[in-house]
Amino acid sequence: MSPSTHLDEVFGVTRDIPGTYTERARVDGELIESLTRDKHIVIYGSSKQGKTILRKWTLQPEDYTLVTCTNRMTLAKLNEAILKSVNYVVTQSQSRTTAGSTKITVKGEGKGKFFGWSAGASAEAAGDRSRSQGETTSPMELDPEDVNDIIDALRQARCPKFIVLEDFHYLPEETQRDFAVTLKAFHESSEYVFMIVGVWLEENRLVHHNGDLTGRGTTITADTWTETELDQVIGKGEQMLNIEFDPTFRADLVRGCFASVWILQEACRQVCQEAGIYSTVDDRFTGVGAKTDARALVRRVVEVTQSARYMSFLTGFSAGFTETDLEMYRWLMLPVLTASPDALERGLRYSEIRQKIDLHHPERPVHSMNLTKALRNAAGLQVKKGITPVILDFNQAENRLDVVDRGFLVWLRYQDRSHLLEVLSLPAAAPTAAS
């Protein structure tokens, strides 16, 4: 029998690697292989599908430095955050770059053993990068937008090889494009490898931002879970808690969780609580979930934990950035709320979206430029409204609007679509037939 383990360490959302972590050969194996190829790595997929845990499982803490991206970061601010992650103190300089922006001054402060700075040391970098006996003598003045300056500073701090950028999708699109340009320089002029983690379903998003990254990076989707892999998650939880789920409940849950490992985990956690199981039991407990309808439980999990969030998304997204005559963001909800579940899971093509809107918009036909602008800013609007993780994302390479939150797909299946359209003051358009 396994050592006593709390239920929340087995099933549910956790900051640490859960005991039920299940390796996926095509995902974990590909990532491990990619670590030896000196190419930048992009891990992408829907929210709550295991992207961050995959990174934690694969890399040891001493192998990388971590930066969490935000929606307020310019390229300069992102680079400053990278420098801070290796223990630099960053301050504004009085000097200006040739482009007229403000330079920064960086100073290494050693607090314990951290990368290149020894315990209690203060290492400062000279303006001419001169060094004496392994230590520098004065603060280093940098252009925060110059990739060469950033590489030099990282080398002096003895930054680990891997630099992880979490939540890359939160960055403004302009910052994403600018950083995609610097990635080429990092690949060609340094030993550093960036691991970029983002919520989207577009395989080559960074290549779309910068075609020169072709062949200089590897993309790994963490979105897909097979029924066998999901069943293994349940099996590992059984071993840790010394329980056994009812076979019918177990099979129905695997088939009915819409390939969402988060929904599966949360459903298992709730059914264990209902059975009075909060940690590893002494005597094997069998038949867990025997009296529970797995599909009804999936619906309840999403309704209870996410319904308020999804309603807030619908109203917040529809309001747009500001009030406008066309109200494009409100009208974008029309094709979303009238599409079949299967169509939403595949993603809505630009042509489908435009056709549906042009059938009902009072200013039809809507100019393509207005629609395209709204689609491209969809993710940015959600971040601005505090809708995190994002629910919709526009795949520019495929001209497709994707739902990147599987819980939303489940929730929408059980809603009265006519009521949702009425709430948003949209016409009760006939839903698209399922296919």
Protein Blocks (a to p, Z undefined) as FASTA:
>chain_A
ZZdddfklmgccdfbdcfklccdfklmmmmmmmmmnopacddeddehiopmmmmmmmpcf
klpccddddfkbcfklmmmmmmmmnopacdddfbdcfkopacdddddddehjehjbcghi
acdddfklpaeehiafbdcdddfkbmklmmmmmmmnopafbdcdehklmpcfklmmmmmm
mmmmmmmmmcbdcddddddfbfklmmmmomklgopaccddfkbccfklmmmmmmmmmmmn
opacdfklmmmmmmmnoopaklmmmmmmmmmmmnopabdcfbdcehihklpcfklmmmmm
mmmmmmmmmmmmmmmmmnombdcfklmmlmmmmmmmmpcfklmmnopafklmmmmmmmmp
mkbccdfklmmmmmmmmmmmmmmnopacdfbdcdfklopacdfbfklmmmmmmpcfklmm
mmnopacddddddZZ
